[in-house]
Amino acid sequence: MHFLFRPSILGFSICLILFFRNEDSVSQDIQTILTKYYENTGGVEKWKSLNSTVYTSTFKQKQDISHFLKINTRPGKFIYERWLSFKKSNPNDTSSTCFIGDNYWRHTKQNGFQDFPFYAHHYGRYVRMSDPLFLLAADSLRLDGKRILNKGTKKIDCLRVNVFVDGSSVFYYFNPETFLPEGSSTEIGAKPLTLFSDYRWVDGLLFPFKAITFIGDKVDSEEEIDSIKLNREIPLDLFEYPKCREYIFNRRRDLSFN
């Protein structure tokens, strides 16, 4: 989901270590992994028919707790995206971002409106309504051996898939029994690793509702999805510039369809 995912597991600590194991062969090929992944999460055609998603979530980083609303819709060639975040401690301290294909912009209390059209193409390649659709839109996918993920006391011997998009890689770790992603990571910056859990069905499609992101062996952030709404009619005026953060905040209850 990316989740939204920005990522979570709440209320207890997890010690996680990522091990590398060289193997000359892996029992599953990439096509088998993907075929079973889509079969086990609702079917590839059902994912392709997805026209909009609305996520609400609670995000925790250190002592800060924020709420997120993320709206995606596909009115044409591009998947549009609108984010809203606000602090639990100060609901008036909101920020919002918007991607509309040829532009990416944001509105914050501190900096007002800021446009980043030079970043729009790259951002657009990583916009996702769901992980299955993100994988379908990748430039290439390659099976990259096995990795052992430690999730608490449980060790999972995962199949690592390199998802190559616009010059960068995102690695997904598939459970060889369920063919669901146990997590994802990148080699960029601090090399975060996000673990997924609490998979639930929503209108015939399977989503992870919890995630936790690690930097090294330390928890960096946690996220729990509160609700997911699919194929709702999204008003396109949400993506008009310059619809401000207050405009989205004041409409957040209607827009979350809760």
Secondary structure, 3 states (H helix, E strand, C coil): CCCCCCCCCCCCCCCCCEEEECCCCCCCCHHHHHHHHHHHHCCHHHHHCCCEEEEEEEEEECCEEEEEEEEEECCCCCCEEEEEEEECCCCCCEEEEEECCCCEEEEECCCEEEECHHHHHHHHHHCCCCHHHHHHCCCEEEEEEEEEEEECCEEEEEEEEEEEECCEEEEEEECCCCCCEEEEEECCCCCCEEEEEEEEEECCEEEEEEEEEEECCEEEEEEEEEEEEECCCCCHHHHCCCCCHHHHHHCHHHHCCC
